[in-house]
Amino acid sequence: MAQVKLYAVPGCPRCEEVRQFLRDRGIAFTEIDVLTTPLAFHRTMVFSGTPAVPAVDVDGRVVVGVDPEGLEDLLQE
């Protein structure tokens, strides 16, 4: 089973959209609040070159933003 991490911030509508996408598909994930987790903010910058959320890490492969097709592709691999 893939290890899925959602990098997000509380109250972010785009983060909630991705969170719900994962829940609707029964995907277990760990959520990381980039505002309170040391180095998580930096990690999101590494993913995209900017501090962007949501970011979803699936076994080391990342999709930034709301990208249902990209997420489906990563989850299928």
Secondary structure as the mmCIF struct_conf table of DSSP 4:
data_model
#
loop_
_struct_conf.conf_type_id
_struct_conf.id
_struct_conf.beg_label_comp_id
_struct_conf.beg_label_asym_id
_struct_conf.beg_label_seq_id
_struct_conf.end_label_comp_id
_struct_conf.end_label_asym_id
_struct_conf.end_label_seq_id
STRN STRN1 VAL A 4 ALA A 8
TURN_TY1_P TURN_TY1_P1 PRO A 10 GLY A 11
HELX_RH_AL_P HELX_RH_AL_P1 PRO A 13 ASP A 24
TURN_TY1_P TURN_TY1_P2 ARG A 25 GLY A 26
STRN STRN2 THR A 30 ASP A 33
TURN_TY1_P TURN_TY1_P3 VAL A 34 THR A 36
BEND BEND1 THR A 37 THR A 37
TURN_TY1_P TURN_TY1_P4 PRO A 38 LEU A 39
HELX_RH_AL_P HELX_RH_AL_P2 ALA A 40 SER A 48
BEND BEND2 GLY A 49 THR A 50
BEND BEND3 VAL A 53 VAL A 53
STRN STRN3 ALA A 55 VAL A 58
TURN_TY1_P TURN_TY1_P5 ASP A 59 GLY A 60
STRN STRN4 ARG A 61 VAL A 64
BEND BEND4 GLY A 65 VAL A 66
HELX_RH_AL_P HELX_RH_AL_P3 PRO A 68 GLN A 76
#
